[in-house]
Amino acid sequence: MFALVIAAATTLLTFAGLGYSAVALMSARAFVRRRRAAAGFAPPVTILKPLRGVDAGMAEAFASHCRQEYAGEYEILFGVAGLDDPAVALVRQLQDQFPERMIRLILCPETVGPNGKVSCLAQLLPHARHDFLLINDSDIRVGPHYLAHILAPFAVADSQRPVGLVTALYRGLTHGSESAPKTATLGSRLEALGISTDFAPAVLTSRWLERGLHFGLGSTLAVSRTALEAIGGLAPLADYLADDYQLGARIHAAGYRIELANEIVETSVPGWNFSGFLHHQLRWMRTMRESRRAGYAGMVFSCGLAWAFLNLIAGGCSLPAFALFSVALLLRVSLALGVGVGILGDSQVLRDLWLLLPRDLLALALWAWSYASDTVEWRGERMLIRNGKIVRPEPESLSTAPAVEKS
C-alpha cells in the first residue's frame, strides 16, 4: 500500500512537472518572439561597481565594459572599502589600459547596513554624474553592444507605466580548481548547468505568467534616477541579502515597468568542489525562500524529471513508469537546449547534459533541506534571514544553529 501511495504521488507530481516544462517552453518562445526595443537611444550612463577582493576573470570582465560601442557618454565608478583591497590594483591597471575612458576609484568606508555591497553602492551614488545608473557584479563580462541594448528599453514612452529598471539574463562560465585550473570542477559545472537550464527558464516563466518581471537580476540592474528616488534610493536595501530582487520589487511596486533586455551576459562560476556547490545553493535557496515565498514553494512542481525518476523506482521500472520518465526526460532536455543553448548561447550545456538528472535530484533535495534552517553564512559571517532581511543572531543562537553553507 505504501508503495502504491508513493507511486501515485510521484505520478501526480511528475505530471505537474511536465506541465511546468511545457509552460516554460512557451515562455521561452514568447521571449524570443517579443517586440524588441530599437537601438539608437544612447543617454549618458554611470556604471557602478562595488568591489571586494579579486575573482576569476575579473580583469577581462572590467575590460569588456571599456570596449563598448556606445554612442553616448558613460563613466565607470569602482568602489572599495579600503585601499588595501587587492581589486584596487586591477582598477589602476584598467585606467592605464583605457586612458580614454572615464574610470574613477572611490573609497567607500562607511557601513550603511549589513549588506556590504549595497553600503558601497549607496556611497558611490552621490558621485554619479548621469541620470541613468547601471549596477552589475564585478565578475560580469559583457559584449560590445551591452550598453546600447540595456539602455534601449528606456526609450519606449509609456505614461501609464514607464520603464524604471532593465535587467538581463546570464550564463555561467565554469572554472577549475587551483590544482587543476584547466578542468572545470563538478561543482562549477553543476552551478552553471543550473543557471542555464533551471534558473533562466524559471525567470522566463515568471515573466510570462505574471505578465512582466517584478524583480531584478544582479547580473544587470539599469535604473533611472527618477525611479530610484521614488523608492528612497539604495540605502534601504542595505538590510537585505537579495538586494537585486528587492530593488526590482520596489520599483515595480512604485508603478514602474521592469524590462528583460535583449542581451545575455556572462558570470564567472568559482571552481567549487561538490561541498562548496551545495553550500552556495543552500544560501541562494534560503534567500529566495524568504524573498518570494509563494513562488519558491511552487518550485516543488517544477522538478518533473526528478519526480519521474522517483516514480520509476516506486513503480518497479514498469512500462507506464518508464514511458512517463521518457516523456519527462524529452521535455527536460528540450527545455535545456531551447533556453540554455538557444537563448543563452551556453555551449557548456551540451557537454553537461548527462548531469541534468543528478542535478535535478540534488535541487529537489536541497529545496526540502532549505526549510530546515534560517541560518546562512555570507562573506565569512553567520547570520539569519528573516523576510529577506539580514539579522545578526545572538551568540547563543549561533552555537546551537545547524551547519550552514559557505558562500
C-alpha positions in Angstrom: 0.0 0.0 0.0 2.8 2.4 0.9 4.5 1.8 -2.5 1.2 2.5 -4.3 0.8 5.8 -2.4 4.3 6.8 -3.3 3.8 5.8 -6.9 0.6 7.7 -7.1 2.1 10.8 -5.5 5.1 10.9 -7.7 3.0 10.3 -10.8 0.9 13.4 -10.0 4.0 15.4 -9.3 5.6 14.2 -12.5 2.5 15.4 -14.5 2.8 18.8 -12.7 6.4 18.9 -13.7 5.5 18.1 -17.3 3.0 21.0 -17.3 5.7 23.3 -15.9 8.1 22.3 -18.6 5.5 22.9 -21.3 4.7 26.4 -19.9 8.5 27.2 -19.6 8.9 26.3 -23.3 6.0 28.6 -24.2 7.6 31.3 -22.1 10.9 30.9 -23.9 9.1 31.1 -27.2 7.3 34.3 -26.1 10.6 35.9 -25.1 12.3 35.1 -28.4 9.3 36.4 -30.4 8.7 39.5 -28.3 8.8 43.0 -29.8 12.3 44.2 -29.2 13.3 47.8 -28.3 15.0 49.6 -31.2 18.6 50.6 -30.7 19.7 54.2 -31.0 18.8 55.6 -27.6 22.1 56.4 -26.0 21.8 58.7 -22.9 24.7 59.3 -20.6 25.0 56.5 -18.1 27.1 55.8 -15.0 28.2 52.2 -14.2 28.5 51.5 -10.5 30.7 48.6 -9.5 31.3 47.7 -5.8 34.4 45.6 -5.3 35.7 43.3 -2.6 38.7 41.1 -3.4 39.6 39.6 -6.8 37.6 36.9 -8.5 38.5 34.7 -11.5 38.2 36.5 -14.8 37.7 39.9 -13.2 40.3 41.8 -15.2 38.7 40.7 -18.5 35.2 41.5 -17.1 36.4 45.0 -16.3 37.9 45.4 -19.8 34.7 44.3 -21.5 33.0 47.3 -20.0 35.6 49.6 -21.6 35.2 48.2 -25.1 31.7 49.4 -25.6 30.4 50.5 -29.0 28.1 53.1 -27.5 27.2 56.4 -29.0 26.6 58.1 -25.7 28.8 59.1 -22.8 29.5 56.8 -19.9 31.6 56.6 -16.8 32.6 53.7 -14.6 32.8 54.2 -10.8 34.6 51.5 -8.8 34.0 51.5 -5.0 36.2 49.8 -2.4 36.1 49.8 1.4 39.8 50.3 1.7 42.8 51.0 -0.5 44.4 47.7 0.7 41.8 45.8 -1.3 43.6 43.7 -4.0 41.0 44.8 -6.5 42.5 48.3 -6.4 45.5 47.2 -8.4 43.2 45.9 -11.2 41.4 49.2 -11.3 44.7 51.1 -11.6 45.7 48.7 -14.4 42.4 49.3 -16.2 42.9 53.1 -16.0 46.3 52.7 -17.7 44.9 50.3 -20.3 42.0 52.5 -21.2 43.0 56.2 -20.7 40.2 57.4 -23.0 37.5 56.1 -20.6 36.2 57.9 -17.5 37.2 55.5 -14.8 37.2 56.5 -11.1 38.1 54.7 -8.0 36.2 55.9 -4.9 36.8 55.0 -1.3 33.6 53.8 0.4 34.5 53.1 4.1 31.1 53.6 5.8 28.8 50.8 6.8 25.2 51.7 5.8 23.8 48.3 6.7 24.8 44.6 6.9 24.9 44.2 3.1 28.4 45.5 2.3 27.7 45.6 -1.5 24.7 48.0 -1.0 26.7 50.0 1.5 29.3 50.6 -1.1 26.7 51.4 -3.8 25.0 54.0 -1.6 28.3 55.8 -1.2 29.1 55.6 -4.9 25.7 57.1 -5.8 26.4 60.8 -4.9 29.5 60.7 -7.2 27.4 59.5 -10.3 27.1 62.4 -12.8 24.3 60.9 -15.0 20.6 60.2 -14.7 20.8 56.6 -15.8 22.7 54.2 -13.5 23.8 50.6 -14.2 24.8 48.2 -11.5 26.3 44.8 -12.1 28.5 42.3 -10.3 32.3 42.6 -10.5 32.7 39.4 -12.5 30.1 40.1 -15.2 31.6 40.0 -18.7 29.6 41.8 -21.4 29.6 42.2 -25.2 30.5 45.3 -27.1 26.8 46.4 -27.6 25.9 45.8 -24.0 25.1 49.4 -23.1 23.2 50.1 -26.3 20.9 47.0 -25.7 20.4 47.6 -22.0 19.5 51.3 -22.3 17.3 50.9 -25.4 14.1 49.9 -23.4 14.1 53.2 -21.6 13.3 54.9 -24.9 9.8 53.4 -25.1 7.3 56.0 -24.0 4.6 54.9 -21.6 2.9 57.5 -19.5 0.9 54.8 -17.6 3.8 52.6 -16.5 7.2 53.9 -17.7 10.3 51.7 -17.7 12.1 52.1 -14.4 14.6 49.2 -14.5 16.1 46.9 -17.1 17.7 43.6 -16.2 19.4 40.8 -18.2 19.7 37.0 -18.3 23.1 35.5 -17.9 25.1 32.3 -18.3 27.9 30.9 -16.1 31.5 30.3 -17.2 32.9 27.3 -15.4 36.3 27.3 -13.7 38.7 24.7 -12.4 40.3 24.3 -9.0 43.7 25.6 -8.0 45.2 22.1 -8.5 43.5 21.6 -11.9 42.7 25.1 -13.3 42.1 23.9 -16.9 39.4 21.4 -15.9 36.1 22.7 -14.6 35.2 21.2 -11.3 32.0 19.2 -10.8 30.6 21.9 -8.5 31.2 24.6 -11.1 29.6 22.6 -13.8 26.5 21.8 -11.7 26.2 25.5 -10.9 26.5 26.7 -14.5 24.1 24.0 -15.7 21.5 25.1 -13.1 21.8 28.8 -14.2 21.2 27.9 -17.8 18.6 25.1 -17.6 16.8 25.8 -14.3 17.1 29.5 -13.2 16.8 31.1 -16.6 13.6 29.1 -17.6 12.1 30.0 -14.2 12.7 33.7 -14.8 11.1 33.5 -18.3 8.2 31.5 -16.9 7.6 34.1 -14.1 7.8 36.9 -16.7 5.2 35.2 -18.9 2.8 34.1 -16.1 2.9 37.4 -14.3 2.8 39.5 -17.5 6.2 41.1 -16.9 9.1 40.9 -14.4 8.5 42.0 -10.8 12.2 41.7 -9.7 15.7 42.4 -10.9 18.7 40.1 -11.5 22.1 41.1 -10.1 23.8 40.4 -13.5 22.4 43.8 -14.7 20.4 46.4 -12.9 19.9 49.5 -15.1 17.7 52.1 -13.4 16.6 55.6 -14.0 17.5 58.1 -11.2 13.8 59.1 -11.1 12.7 55.5 -10.3 15.5 55.1 -7.8 14.4 58.3 -6.0 10.8 57.1 -6.0 11.8 54.1 -3.8 14.0 56.1 -1.4 17.4 55.3 -3.0 19.7 52.4 -2.4 20.3 52.8 1.4 17.0 51.0 2.4 18.2 47.9 0.6 21.3 47.5 2.8 19.3 45.4 5.3 18.5 42.7 2.6 20.7 39.9 1.2 18.8 39.7 -2.1 19.2 43.4 -2.9 18.7 42.8 -6.6 15.3 41.2 -6.0 14.3 44.0 -3.6 15.4 46.7 -6.0 13.2 45.3 -8.8 10.2 44.5 -6.5 10.2 48.1 -5.0 10.5 49.8 -8.4 7.6 47.7 -9.7 5.5 48.5 -6.6 6.2 52.2 -7.2 4.5 52.0 -10.6 7.4 51.4 -13.0 7.8 48.6 -15.5 10.8 46.2 -15.5 12.1 45.0 -18.8 14.3 42.0 -19.7 16.8 43.2 -22.2 17.9 41.6 -25.4 21.3 40.9 -24.0 23.0 37.9 -22.4 25.9 38.5 -20.1 28.4 36.0 -18.6 29.3 35.5 -14.9 32.3 33.5 -13.6 31.4 30.4 -11.6 34.1 29.7 -9.0 35.9 26.3 -9.1 33.9 24.9 -6.2 34.2 21.4 -5.0 31.0 19.5 -4.5 30.5 20.7 -0.9 31.0 24.3 -2.0 28.3 23.9 -4.6 25.9 22.5 -2.0 26.6 25.3 0.4 26.2 28.0 -2.2 22.9 26.6 -3.4 21.5 26.4 0.1 22.4 30.0 0.8 20.7 31.1 -2.5 17.6 28.9 -1.9 17.1 30.2 1.7 17.5 33.8 0.5 14.9 33.2 -2.3 12.6 31.4 0.1 12.4 34.5 2.3 12.1 36.9 -0.6 9.5 35.1 -2.7 7.7 32.6 -0.5 4.8 31.5 -2.7 6.9 31.2 -5.9 9.6 29.3 -4.0 7.2 26.8 -2.5 5.9 26.2 -6.1 9.4 25.1 -7.1 8.4 21.6 -5.9 6.1 21.3 -9.0 9.0 22.2 -11.4 11.1 19.1 -10.7 9.4 16.9 -13.3 12.4 14.8 -14.2 13.4 14.1 -10.6 9.8 13.1 -9.7 9.6 10.9 -12.8 12.8 9.1 -11.8 11.4 8.6 -8.3 8.2 7.3 -9.9 10.2 4.9 -12.0 11.8 3.5 -8.8 8.5 3.4 -6.9 6.8 1.7 -9.9 9.4 -1.0 -10.1 10.5 0.2 -13.5 7.1 -0.7 -15.0 6.4 0.1 -18.6 4.0 3.0 -17.8 6.5 4.5 -15.3 9.3 4.1 -17.9 7.1 5.8 -20.6 6.4 8.7 -18.2 10.1 9.1 -17.4 10.9 9.1 -21.1 8.4 12.0 -21.7 9.8 13.9 -18.8 13.4 13.4 -20.0 12.4 14.6 -23.5 10.8 17.8 -22.2 13.6 18.5 -19.8 16.3 18.1 -22.5 14.2 20.3 -24.9 14.0 23.0 -22.3 17.7 22.8 -21.5 18.6 23.1 -25.2 16.0 25.7 -26.0 16.9 28.1 -23.2 20.4 27.1 -22.3 21.8 26.8 -25.8 19.2 28.6 -28.0 18.6 31.7 -25.8 21.7 32.0 -23.6 24.2 30.6 -26.1 25.7 28.4 -23.4 27.6 25.6 -25.2 28.6 24.1 -21.9 25.1 22.7 -21.6 25.8 20.2 -24.5 28.9 19.0 -22.6 26.9 18.5 -19.3 23.5 17.2 -20.5 24.2 13.9 -18.7 24.3 15.9 -15.4 20.7 17.0 -15.8 19.1 14.1 -13.8 21.6 14.2 -10.9 21.4 18.0 -10.8 17.6 17.9 -10.6 17.6 15.3 -7.9 20.0 17.4 -5.9 17.9 20.5 -6.5 14.8 18.7 -5.1 16.7 17.5 -2.0 18.2 21.0 -1.4 14.7 22.6 -1.8 13.4 20.4 1.0 16.6 21.0 3.1 16.3 24.7 2.7 13.3 24.8 5.0 15.3 23.2 7.9 17.0 26.4 9.0 17.1 30.2 8.5 20.9 30.5 9.1 23.3 31.2 6.3 26.9 32.2 6.0 27.7 35.1 3.7 31.2 36.6 3.2 32.5 34.7 6.2 29.8 35.8 8.6 26.9 33.7 10.0 23.5 35.4 10.0 19.8 34.8 9.9 17.4 35.7 7.1 14.0 37.0 8.2 11.6 38.1 5.5 14.6 38.7 3.3 16.4 40.8 5.8 19.8 40.1 7.3 19.6 39.6 11.1 22.7 39.0 13.1 21.7 36.4 15.7 22.8 36.3 19.3 26.0 34.2 20.1 23.8 31.6 21.9 21.6 31.0 18.8 24.7 30.7 16.6 26.2 28.0 18.8 23.0 25.9 18.6 22.3 26.6 14.9 22.7 23.7 12.4 25.5 23.6 10.0 25.3 26.4 7.4 26.6 26.9 4.0 29.5 29.0 2.9 29.3 31.4 0.1 
